């Protein structure tokens, strides 16, 4: 978006699967000189959450991000697995119900001032600070799945936009 809130480039609301693999995506085209803000949602909204990974187009064809043991549960919105301070950590945030938006965060705004649109390709690197996202939250002793309180809390923190930065 520009500084007046006009949309400069749009991917048509299509879902984007992001991983730590540094995936590059084409979002759209613009004639503007500078971006001011990026606006996006985090998670899987109820419209995209419906359907099957067998019949849905990319990126909703990813069977690893679908609750395959509960087909009516839809997709996982955010997955983290690892170790924090020596404690095993697993969280799979999901709505648990294809009609629910309880996990989805819409309208996230991230400052993109200073990102130049010069040249044929505009490269924006967005990072999420997981330490900021989890700050003040108590890690659960066991796996945290679906709409568990911990999952709702960190997804709501993502919804504020504060853990995101653009380089």
C-alpha positions in Angstrom: 0.0 0.0 0.0 1.1 3.6 -0.5 1.0 6.3 2.2 -2.7 7.1 1.4 -3.7 3.4 1.9 -4.1 2.7 -1.8 -3.4 -0.9 -2.8 -0.3 -1.0 -5.1 0.0 -4.7 -5.7 -2.3 -7.6 -4.8 -2.3 -11.4 -5.2 -6.1 -11.5 -5.4 -6.5 -12.9 -1.9 -4.9 -16.2 -2.8 -3.3 -18.1 0.1 0.4 -18.2 0.3 2.3 -21.1 2.0 5.4 -19.7 3.7 8.2 -21.7 5.3 11.7 -21.2 6.6 13.0 -22.3 3.2 13.1 -18.8 1.9 10.3 -19.2 -0.7 10.0 -16.4 -3.1 6.5 -15.4 -4.4 5.2 -13.1 -7.0 2.5 -10.9 -5.4 1.6 -8.5 -8.2 2.8 -5.5 -10.3 3.0 -1.8 -9.5 4.0 1.5 -11.0 4.5 3.2 -7.7 7.9 4.6 -6.6 7.7 3.4 -2.9 5.7 1.1 -0.7 4.4 2.4 2.6 2.8 -0.7 4.2 2.2 -4.3 3.6 -1.3 -5.6 4.6 -1.9 -9.4 4.8 -3.6 -12.1 6.9 -1.9 -14.8 8.9 -3.4 -18.3 9.0 -6.0 -19.9 6.9 -9.4 -18.1 6.6 -12.6 -20.1 6.6 -13.1 -19.8 2.8 -9.6 -21.2 2.0 -9.9 -23.7 4.9 -12.8 -25.6 3.1 -12.0 -28.3 0.7 -9.5 -31.1 0.4 -5.8 -31.0 -0.2 -6.4 -33.7 -2.9 -8.6 -31.3 -5.0 -7.5 -27.8 -3.9 -4.9 -25.9 -6.0 -1.5 -24.9 -4.8 -0.7 -24.1 -2.0 -3.7 -25.7 -0.5 -2.7 -29.0 -2.0 -0.1 -29.5 0.8 -1.3 -32.6 2.7 1.2 -32.0 5.5 -0.6 -28.7 6.4 -4.0 -30.4 6.5 -5.6 -32.1 9.5 -5.5 -35.4 7.6 -6.7 -37.3 10.7 -9.7 -35.0 10.9 -10.7 -33.9 7.4 -13.5 -31.6 8.7 -10.8 -29.7 10.6 -9.2 -28.1 7.6 -5.7 -26.7 7.6 -3.0 -25.9 10.1 -2.4 -22.2 10.1 0.9 -22.0 11.9 3.3 -24.9 12.8 6.3 -24.7 15.1 8.2 -27.7 16.4 11.6 -27.6 18.1 13.3 -27.1 21.5 13.1 -24.0 23.7 15.5 -23.9 26.7 15.9 -27.7 26.6 12.1 -28.3 26.5 10.5 -30.0 23.5 8.0 -27.8 21.8 5.2 -28.6 19.4 2.3 -26.3 18.3 -0.1 -26.6 15.4 -2.5 -23.7 15.4 -5.7 -24.5 13.5 -9.4 -23.6 13.6 -10.4 -27.3 14.1 -13.5 -26.4 12.1 -13.4 -25.3 8.4 -16.1 -22.7 9.1 -14.2 -21.0 11.9 -11.9 -17.9 11.7 -10.9 -18.1 15.4 -7.2 -18.6 14.6 -7.0 -16.5 11.4 -5.6 -12.9 11.7 -6.7 -10.4 9.1 -5.6 -6.9 8.2 -2.0 -7.2 9.7 -0.1 -4.0 8.8 3.7 -4.0 8.6 5.8 -0.9 7.9 7.4 -1.1 4.4 8.6 2.5 4.1 11.8 2.8 2.2 11.3 -0.3 0.1 12.2 0.8 -3.4 10.1 -0.3 -6.3 13.0 0.5 -8.8 13.8 -2.2 -11.3 11.8 -5.0 -12.7 11.7 -7.1 -9.6 11.0 -5.8 -6.1 12.4 -8.0 -3.4 10.9 -7.7 0.1 12.2 -9.9 2.9 9.8 -10.2 5.8 10.8 -11.8 9.0 8.9 -12.9 12.1 10.6 -12.6 15.4 9.5 -15.7 17.2 10.9 -14.5 20.5 8.8 -11.4 20.3 5.8 -13.5 19.3 6.2 -15.8 22.3 7.2 -13.1 24.8 5.0 -13.2 27.9 3.5 -16.5 27.0 4.0 -19.7 28.9 5.1 -22.7 26.8 2.8 -25.6 27.3 4.2 -28.8 28.8 2.9 -30.9 25.9 1.8 -30.4 22.4 -0.6 -27.6 21.7 -3.0 -28.3 18.9 -5.9 -26.6 17.2 -7.5 -23.6 19.0 -5.7 -24.3 22.4 -5.3 -21.1 24.4 -1.6 -20.9 23.7 -2.2 -21.1 20.0 -4.8 -18.4 20.1 -2.5 -16.2 22.1 0.5 -16.3 19.7 -1.8 -16.0 16.7 -3.4 -12.9 18.2 0.1 -11.5 18.8 0.9 -12.1 15.1 -2.3 -10.2 14.3 -0.9 -7.1 15.9 1.9 -7.1 13.4 4.5 -6.4 16.1 6.6 -9.6 15.5 7.1 -8.8 11.8 9.8 -6.7 10.2 10.7 -6.0 6.6 14.3 -5.7 5.3 
